Structure formats: C-alpha cells, structure tokens
C-alpha cells in the first residue's frame, strides 16, 4: 500500500482465490516481483493444483488431467526454467509422433502434414483411405475457395465445411478438435479457439498456402500428424511436480486449503473477502476460479459483470486410465493414440497412449492408456458409475486395438464443469468482461475461461493478474528474469 507522499506504509495484502495452476502462477509471480507482499491463497479443496494431479501406482505414473503442455508459447517453459525444472522437461518420442482416426472400426493414420485444419502436403492426403475420392478432391480445391467476406466470428463447423468440405470436417477436423476442446463444433468459436487458422485465411487466402508457409518457418519439422506433437513437453515426474514446486516457493502460512471463499466485495478502497463467515480485508484480489464461480463471488459487487461471466458455459469430461501388459494389445499400438469421429457412434471420444508419448509412464513390458468420454455432446456419460465407464472404455479398446483380457490397472476420474466452452462470440464477451473489470485495477481474473485452455495460457493469465494488481498498488517491483 502506498501513502499520498509515495512512501510505503506496509506491504500490500493480496488475496489469490483458487489454487489451480493459474492461482499458483499468480501467487508465485507476486512473490517474485514483490517479495514483501502479504499473500494469502485460498483454495476450497484440500489440495492444490486444481485439475492437475499426478499419482503413482505400482510403477505407473498416472496423470488425471493434462499430461503435457505446448512450447510454441513461452509461458510454461519460462516458468519451469525459473523454477529450476527446465532440465526435467521431456520431449515426446519422435518416432511415435502421429495420430490415428477411427473409420469403420479401423485405426487409420492422419495424413502426414495435416494439422487440425490445415494440410501442408497433398500426396499423403491423396493416398489416405480416411477420405473418399470426392472428399479428397474437395480438400484439394481449398486453395481456390474464396476468403470469407462477412465480418464477425464463425463456428469451427462452418469454417471447416466452407474451406475443406463436409467430409473432411466430419472425418478429420471434428474429431481432432473435439479431442482438445471437448466442445460442440457447431458452437466453438474460431476467433477464440483457433485464431491461427482464421489468420491463415485472412493473410494467405488459403489454409494450404498458410500451412506451407508455417512449415517453412516451424520448429516442428518431424513430419508429424494431428497436433504438432514435436512442440509438446511434460515434466519428468509428472504435472504435479510443477504444482508442488510452485507451492514450495510460497511464504510459510500463506496457503489456506479447505477454505472456501463465499463473497468478494468492495469496502472503501479495498476488498472484503468472506471465508467461513468472516470478512477479511485485502488491498487487491486475483480471482483464479472458473467464470461461474467468479460470477457468484462478485454478485454483490457488480450485477453487470456477474451477468457477463455467467454467459461462459462449461462442459465436463471423464478420463478412464487403463494399464495393460504389452502382449495383450494385438494391433494398433502405434503413434500417440486416436480420436473418434462423432459419426462413428463409439462410446469414447479419444484414447491417448501415455507410455508411448513419454518415458517413465509405465513399467517395462506394460502400457498406459487414457480414454476420454463425455464432453459437450455427451454430458450424460459423467453420470455413469465407475464400473460402467470402465466397461465402455475397455469394450471400445478391445474392438479397436484387439486387446485380449482385462486391464491390470483402472482409474476413473471425472471433471464436471471443468472445460470452458468458447462459443461463437467469445472474444467479444471477454472484451466486455475486461472493460467492466477495468474500473477496478486491483481486481484481476485468471484461468482458462478467457484467453486459452492450455496450461501455458493459464499460467500467463495468472502472471498477468499479479502484474496488473501490483502495478495498480504502485508496488516497488523487484527485477525478475
């Protein structure tokens, strides 16, 4: 806190609400930049990390949510380097960098060079059995499709059908993107979720031309397919090692797990945070919670802001983690996993081969597979009991991978209302939210609801929130590279 004559009366009292990766990144940045900050981090659960959780079981390393993060944005890698974890980041196995798509009960490789929406090579697509000849010819015509003339946002489904055709959308784009966002493609915003491809069309007039330009300048030239797998890394000891390291850097006594905040309101020039029925005063607050939780906490402070935050909807997912002996799998154990188009009518959305992607995820002679169910289009699956989810997952794997016998390890985890849905108009919605919150420079929002769902984006929002409130408080910033 700064007095009128510019002198510090005391260290600023700052509350971070939410102990997931966004809140931890915010808290860490506060201490990095202003070590004298009187920090209090409130977390309703009995553990930190939010959805990030790593467990070990009889030689398996189990990730119960995200198991890696991308490096084409700097925030995740830079944080790990500052934490001393930079040398512990594992790259994906280069020999396995490809993905598969289910068609007619078979696993067919995504054509080399096809990344989510953009084919950078025609010949692999031309040879692929994933698309019919009319479907292939329609994709080959993409460079001749006119730019979109209308202004404003567009859904993924509309964009993909317009540029690549309906078959490519159903067979390739929809399952690949659904595996990332667990979203309804008819509502998913291109501007919010996949702006890179919107810019390709705007700048180059074609996804093909844009992809070729990117390939020339890309750090990932491994010839992978699906996502750009050469750009992903994971901590050697799992994502929880990042959480634990961040928590270990915070001041003693600053973390309050099992403390659910019920209200955040104004009290003069400060903020009142209500925990267990007691109001506590802070100079600044960083809300690193889901948008719907932020809306509830701020309901008495601003009805207008609450209304806007409530417009961000969420979907949930279930993950079934399965361990098998390698000899149980008779086919299809290649690449990093597969995705399932909605038109295939399987129960599962996708399967990720954890032990194929990274070292140290399964004992020798064993494999670890994570199977995803639910999402925006199958919310009913989250209501199923564990035994039913395991049955659905193992039945689909047995059919697609020729698995003989049951798994030796099973784990089921549900993440209800965990994935924000970037519906068409999301960019404008977030702009309105940020305009409203600008009236309170000592309040910041952080998390995956606004500018990206990946771990690096969450880290970035937390760190930006810390820098925002410190600047508003006029704190003396300690240099930190």
N, C-alpha and C positions, 0 to 999 in steps of 0.2 A: 504494500500500500504506500502511495506517495502523498506527502503533505503538500499544501499550497506553495511552499517555498522550494519544492523539488526535493526535499530530504525524505529519506525512508524512515517512517515511524516504526515499522515492524515488517517482518516477512509477510507476504501475501498468503492468505488462506484460500486454497483452491481445492474444490471437490471434483473428483473424477467419478462419475456414476457408470458402472459397468466394467467388469474385469475380464472381458474378452481381449482379443489381440488389439483392437482399436483403443480400448481404455488403457491397456498396459503400455502401448506405444505412446499414448498421450502422457501418462504419468512419468514414463522414462524420460521423455523429451523435456518435461517441466524440470526435472531434477538435473538433466544435462545442462540446460540453459540457465536455470536459476536455482542453484543448489540449496538456497536458504528457504525456498518455498515450503510453507506448511501444508503439505499434501495429505489428503485423505481420499483413499479409493474405496468406494462402496461396491460390494458385489453381493447380490441376493443369494446366489448359490453358495455351497460350502467349499467350492474350489474355484481357482482362476482358470482362464483360458477359453471360456465360452464353449464353442463347438469344437475347438482344437483339443484333442485328447488322444494321447498315445498310451497303449497298455502293452505289457509283455506277458506272454503265456507259453510256457514250455518251448522256448526257442523261437516263437513267432513274435514279431513286432507289429502290433495292430494299430492302425490309425482309424479312429472312429469318425473322422470327418475329412477335411482337406489333408492330403498326404504330400503335397508339394506346393511350390509357387513359381511363378514365371519371372524371368530375369530381363525381359525387354523393357521393363520399367524399373527404376533403380531402388525403390524404397525398401523392398525386402532384403536385397543383398546388402545395401548400405547399412541397414540396421544390424544385420548379422555380423558385418565386419566391425562395427563399433562395439558390439557385444563380445567380440573375440570368437565368434562362431564361423567366421568366413572360411577357415580351412576345414570345417566339418560339413560343408555343403556338397552333397553327392550329385553328380550329373546323372541323367537317365542313361541306361545301357544303349550305346549307339547301335549295336547290331539288332536291337529289337524295336527301333523307332518306327513303328507303323501301327495302324489301327484297322479293324475289320468291321463290316456291317453285315447284319443278318439279311439274307434274301432266300426265301423258300426253304428255310431250315438249314441253310449252309452259311458258313462264315466266309465272306468274300472281302478281299483287301480293298481299302480305299485307294483309288488310283494315286500313284506316287505324284506328288506335287499338288494334290488337291487339298487345300487348307480351309475347312469350314465352308467357304463360299466361293473361293477363287481357284480355278485351275490354271497352274502356271505351265503345264505340259499337256499337249493334246494326245500324244501317242499312248501313254498309259491309260488315259480315259477311253481312247478309241478301242483298246484291247479289252477293257474291263467288261465282265459279264454282269456288273451291277445294273447297268442301264441297257434298255433295248436300243435298237438302231435309231428309231425316231428320237428317243431320249438323248442319245449321243449327238445326233445331228443338231438337235435344238441347242445343246450346250456349245457346240462348235460355232453356232451363229451368234453367240454372245457379243463378240466384238462389233457386230453390226446393229445391235439393239440401241435405240436412241436413249440418250440421257433422259432422266425423268424431268419433266418441265414444271411440275407442281412444286410449290414450296411446302414446307412443313414436314412433320415426321411421317414415317411409314413403318408398317409391321414387317417383321422378318419374312413371314409367309408371302406377303405382297411383293417385297423386294426380290426374293429368290425366284418366285414364279415369273416375274417380269423379266429378269435378266437371264435365268438359266432354264426356265421351263418347269412345268408341274412335276414331271417325273424325277428330275434331278433334285427338286425340292423334297419330294416325299422319300426318295431312296437314299439321299446323301445329306442334304443340308439339315432337314428337320431332326434326324437322329443325332447328328454330330453336335448341333447346338443344344438340343434337349439334354444331352449328356453333361453340358456345362451349366445351364441355367435352370434346369427342371421346369421350364416355362411352357406356356401355350404360345406357339409360334405365331398364331393369328393375332396375338396381342403384344408380343415382345417388340419393343422399340428398337429400330435400327440405330437411331441417333444416340440412344443411351447405352445400348449393349454392344453394338458393333459399328461404331463410327468410322473405323478404319476402312470398311468396305463402302460406306457412303462417300468417303473422301476419294476412294479409288474411282468411283463412277464420276464424281464431280471433276476430278483433276484429269483423269485419263480417258474418260468416256467409256471405259470397259474394265471389268474385273480381270480379264485375261491380260490386258496390257499393264494394268496396275500390279498384278501378281508377278509378271515378268520383271518389272522394274524393281519390285521389292526383293525378288530372288537375287538380282544382281548385287544388291546392297545389304543382303541379310547375313547375320552371323550364323544362321542355321542353314547350312548348305548340305545337310546329310541325306537329302532325298527322302525325308520322312513323309508321312501322310496323316490326314486327320487334323489334329492340333499340331503346333510346331514344337514337337517334343524335345528337340535339342535345346530349347530355351528354358526347360524346367529343371529345378533342383529341389533337394529335400535335405534337411538336417540328418546327419548320420544316425543320431539317436532318436529321431522322430520329432514331430512338430511340438510336442510338449517340452522338448529341451529349450526351444525358443521361449515358450511361456515361463518355464522355471528360471531361466537366466534373467529375463526381464523382471520377474518378481523379486529375485535375489538382489537386484540393484536398487530397489526402493527403500526408503528410510524405514528403520525399525518402527513398528507400531502404526504405520501409515495405511496398511491394508486391513479392511474390515469385511471379511467374508461372512455370509449369513446375515447380512444387513440390507434389508430391502427398503429402498427409498420409496416413499409414497407420494411426495409432493415436492415441487420446486417452485418457489415464488419469490417475488421481489420484497425486499424490506429496506426501504430507503434507497441508498445507492448500492446496496449489497444484495445477496441472495440468501433465502431461507431454504434449507434442505431438511425435510421431515423424515426421520428414521426412527422406527419403533415408537412413534407418537411424540418424539422430542424434536423440536426445531433447533437446527444449528445454523449459525451464520457463516457465510463464506464471501470472499471478495469476487470470486469467479467460479463458474461451473462448466464442466465439459460433460455433455450427455453422450456417452458411448453405448447406447442401448438401441434396440430396434425402434423404428419410427413410430409404431403403435404404442410402445412403452413411453417414448418421449412425449407423444401426444397426451397421454394420461397424466404424466408428471407435470406438464406445463398447462394443464387445462384451466387453472385459475389465473395463470399469468397472461394468457392470450388465447381467446377463443378462436381467432382467425388462424393463428399458427397451428393450433391443435387440429382444426378442420383440414388444413393442407396436409399435415403429417399423416392424418388418418386415411388419406387417399392412396398412400403407398400400400398396396396389398402384399401378402406373403403366401408362399407355398411351403410345404414340408416334404421331407423325404425320409425313407428308411434305408438303412445300409445293413446288409447281411454279410458278415465276414466269415469266410469258409477256408479251412485248411485241409488239404488233401495230400496223400502220397503221390509223388510224380507219376508212378506207374498206373494210377487209377485213370489218368486222362489219356484217352486213346487217339484224340485228334484235336486240332485247333489251338494247340498251345504255342502260338506264335504272336509276336507283336506285344502290345501293351494292353490288349483287351478288345472289346467290341461294343458296338451300340446297336440298338434295336429300333428300326422304324416303327412308328405307330401303326402303320398298315399291316405289319406282320402279326399283330394280335398276340404277342407273347406277354407274359406277366411282368417281366423285368424291363427296365429302361436301358441298362448297360451293365457291363462287367469289366472291372479293372484288375489286371494281373499284377498285384503289388510286388510280388517277388521277382517278376520279370523286369519291372521298371527300375528297381533299386536293390542294391546289395543289402544283405543282412535282414531281410524281412521274413525269412522262413528258414527252418533248419535244413541242412543238406538232405537232398532227396525228397523234399516236400515243396509244395507251392501254396501261395496265399492269394485268394481271390476275394475282391469286394464286389458285391452285387447291389445295384441300386433299384429301388422301387418307389412308387408314389409320384411325387411331383404335382404340378398344377393340374394335369389332366387325369391323375389317378389318386385324388386325395383320400378316397375310401380305403386304400391299402394301409394307411397309417393306423387304422382302427383294428386291423387284424392282429391276432395274438402272435407271439414269437414263433410258435410251432408252425403256424400256417405260413408265415413269411419265409421261414426256412424251407418248408416244403415247396413253395412256389419257386424259390431261388434254385434249389437243388434239382428240381424237375426240369427247369429250363436249361440248366447247365448240363445235366445228363443227356438231354436231347441234342444240344448244340456241340458239346465237347466229347461226347461219347464216354462220359465218366462212369466207371464201374464201382458200385458201392457208395456208401455214405461218407460224409466228411468226418475227420477226426477232431476237428475243432469248429465250433459255431459260436457266433456272437451276433446279437441283434441290437441295433441302436436306432432310435427314432429322433428326428429333429423337426418337431412341429413348428410351423411359422418361423422357419429359420432363413429362408431364401426370399429376399425382396423381389417383387416382380416389376421389372422395368417396362411397364406398359407404354403404348404409344402416348406421347405427350409427357413422358417422364422428365425430359430435360427442362421443359418449361415449368413443370411442377416444382422441381428442385430450385429453379431460379426464383420462383415466387417464395419458397421457403427461406432461401438465403436473403432475399430482400427484406422479409419480415424480421429475420433474426439479426439483421444488420443494425437495428435500433438498439441492440444490447451487445456491445463489443465484448463484454465479459462473460458472454454465454456462447458456447460452441457445440455443434453437433458433430458426431463422428460415427463411423460404422459403414456397413455395406449397403445401406439404403439409398445412397445418394450418387456416388461417382464411381462405382465399380464394386464387384462382389468378391474379387480375389483377395488373398492375404496381403499383397503389397498395397493395394488400394486402401484396405482397412488401416494398415499402418500409416499410410500417408494422411488419411483424414484425421487420425489421432494426433499425429505430429503437427499438422496444420492447426488443429484446435488448440494445442498447447501454445504454439507461437502466437496465435491470434489473441488469446486472453492475456498472455504475458505482455504483448505489445500494448494492449488496452490499459493494463495496470501500470505501464511505464517502468517495468522492472529493468534492473541492470542485468543485461544478458551476458553470461559467461561464454566466450567463444568455444565452439564445439564443432569439429570437422567429422 
